[in-house]
Amino acid sequence: MKKIVFRFSDYSHQDYEGLENIEENGKLIVIREKYKYNLEKEGRYFYLLCRFIEKLNQESKTGGLIIIDGKDKNDAASEREEEEIEEDSISYGEKINSPVMSIKVDEGKVYTKGYIGVLRGLIKYEDEDEKEEYDVTVEIGSRFDRYNDSQYFLRYMILRGYLYRVPVYEKLNPQASEDDYLWDWLLILAFKYYLEKAYRNGLFKKYRQFAYNDAKFKGVLDVNRHIKYNIPFIGNIAYNKRELTHNNEIMHLILHAYDVLKRRFKTDTDRFIERESKAYEAITAIKEVAFDYQNQNIRSLLNKCSKRITHPYYYNYEPLRRICLRILRNRGLSFFDGNSADVFGIIVDISKLWELFLEKAVLNDIKNETLYFATQYEIKLNIKGKEGLREICLRPDYVLEDKKEKKRYVLDAKYRKGWENFVVNLHSEDSRKLFENIREDYYQISTYVYLLSAVWGGAIFPYSKEEIKDPGDICLEGEGKIFYLFPLMIPREKDVIRWKEHMEKEINNTRSCISQKL
């Protein structure tokens, strides 16, 4: 069976710097950064990609796609992020839409969105002369990692965002044999994310039948067992009793999946699921109630857990169940290999990851004894009408508050390309037009500033173009209010040591720029 790997970047729809190529090495075909396909010469590859995304859409309804930190459907800014394409991309031809990308079928064009991750599945190619099955993998990385295959920036964001208590370690520079490590990290993170989400509803309870043989008869008499064990009669009765309990197969499934992760990736699992985390607290609580989980036969357990969890109170356990099944069914393989005909994938909202990264790597070190730092600060608004009083909440990404001076400052994390394009072309004739792409974000942050009576507001966003000469001195002023732009330079070095040194220097510069404005 031939294997084909599509490698894309987030928020991309064209090859900007001649990076697209197709490499064929025997049964392995790798297609990099290709967003426009010649339908005559490259029609087979484009057909496989289209079929893959169509199949992904079908199986997403049954849980084939796991999303970590998905976008808020009520967030207008999130909806705009999916429209980060140029005007010439708008047409009325056939279109395939999915959470990860849009495809213009009649034009052979691909537009990726604001997610990174990996997806794989088996796709059949059929025409009049040939029928063949392909093992298809779609990888989507950060657009700032186009220049290195090891994806330094994406790894760095994950490590600093989720492992902020320990130094960025050697996995930033993986060996050739560790190509899957980054994507296997996503499985650990998905397990942690959905375990913590499910644990908010408490431990899963389910009716289970227990077999007893004692003098406290309460249930249904088991005649066969009673004859077998209690003749001659010594006072015990064999009976079965159905009880609502935490000690059930779903709890056992979670613990077995955790054990597999510990065996396969002990160091990474211990670091991502550290003792202070809610996930570790959940594992500890489950072990207390499901003390006999190791007695379960794995094959029997998989069969028992094959049905979907439909109880509305425990709906957060359903994606966790699917992840655990995936882990246990691929104990000896990479989690994104195998012979399953289903499309399976894990993706991460890159904007949410960027937000977490900035919190841990940049802003945590700004706070001090007098400067308070809050994430997702709640601004409550009361809506009065004929139907009564309603309350809605707005949540800026970061609010810094100087308790001594009684001053507030608002910052928002922005990852989409509009901000970089605006700043790079700040003094060009296109600046007014490019401002339209960030206008709603500007209004959003300005609203936060008004409601909190803040001194100023600002946006932190990544960029890689070196045209920005004074990144710390860019601001928008009007009506006595200041809006600061804090671009964070992402290096392009191919050497990991130089890249890391440059990245940490840029983080310190951005932190210093913010501190000077407080």
C-alpha positions, 0 to 999 in steps of 0.5 A: 500500500502506498503512503501519501503525506500532505504537509500544510501550514495554518492560515495558508492558501498559496506558496509564498516562497517557493517551498512547495514540492512533491517527493516520491520515494518508492511507496512514500509520497510527501507533498509539502506546502502545496495549495494549488494543484494542476488538475491534469497532472496532479489530479490523483493527489488532489482527488485523494485529498478531497476524498480524505476531507469528505470522509473526515466530515462524515466521521467527525459526526461520530467522533473521528476528529478530536479538537483540543481547545476548540473555538467558541462558536459564539465568538465573532472573532473566531468566525472571522479567522476562518475567512483569512483568505484573499479576495481573489479566492472568492468563487461560486464553484464546488467547495468542500468545507471542514474544520481544518481546511476549505477546498475549491474543487473546480479550481484545485485550491486549498485553504487551511484554517486556524488549526494544527494537528495530524489526521490519517485514514485509508482512502480508495482511488478508483477510475476506469483502469485502476483501483488502489488504496492509499494510506493518507496522512494530513499534517498541519503545522505552524506557518512560522515553521515553513523553514524547518521540518522539525517545527521548532516554533510549534514544539516550543509553544507546546513545551512553554505553554504546557510545561512552564515549570520545567526548562525547554528540554531536548525534545525541541530538537528531535532525532530523525527516528522521532518524527511522530513525537510531536503528534504523539504529544497531541494525544497526551494533551488530548487525553489530559484536556478531555479528562480534566473537562470530564472531571468537572462533572465528577466521576462517571457513574454507571449501573453494574451488576455485582455477584455476592455470596454472603448473608446480606441477601438483597437482589436476585438469587443466583441458583446455580452459584448458590448450589455450587458454593452453599451446599451444605447451607452455612448461612450464605446466599449467592445473589446478583445485585445491580448497583450505580457505581463509580467502579465501572468499565469507563473508569477502568478504560481511562486508567488502562489508557493512562498506563499505556501512555506511561509505558510508551512515553513515561517522561512526557506523560509525567511532565504533561500530566504533572502532580499539580494538574487536575488530570492527575487529581482525576487519575488519583480519584479514579484509582480510589474507586476502581481499585480492581481495574487491572483485573480486567481483560483488555479485549473484553474491556474494549468490547464493553466500552464500544457503545457511545456515552449518551447520558447528557450529564456525562457528555464530556466523557464521550470524546475521552472514551474515544481517545482511550479506545484509540490509545489501547487499540494502538498499544504497539504502534504509533497512534497515527498508524495502523490499518483502520479504515476510519479517518482519525485526527487530533487538532489544536486551535492554534490561537488558543495555544498562542494565548496559553504560550503568551501567558506562560512565556511572556506575561507571567514574569511581568507580575509582581507584588503590586501588579495583578495579572488575570486571564479571561477576566470576566466583564459582566453586562446586564441587559434590561428589557421587557422580558426581564434582566439578562447577564452576558460576560465578555472575557479579554485574554489578559488584564493587568491591574496595578493595585497601588496606582489603581490602573488597568491595562488590557491585552489580547492575543492575536495569531491570525495573519491580518495583524502581521500584514497590517504592521509590515505595510503600516506606511504603504498605500494599502494600510487603510485596506489592511486595517479593515482585516483587523478592525473588528479586533480593534473594536473588541479590545477598545470595548474592553478598555472602555468597560474597564476604564483601562489606561490602554489596550493592546494586541500581541501577535507573531510575525516573521518578516524583518521589515518591522524596524521598531516593533516596540514603538507602534501604537494607534492613538485617538480621543485620548486613548492609546492602542499598542501593538506588540509584535513578537518576532519568530526566528527563521534559523535552522540551527535549533540552538541559535533558534532557541537563543533568538526566540528567548531574546525576542520574548524578553524584548516583548516583555520589556516593551510591555513593562515600559508601557505600564 
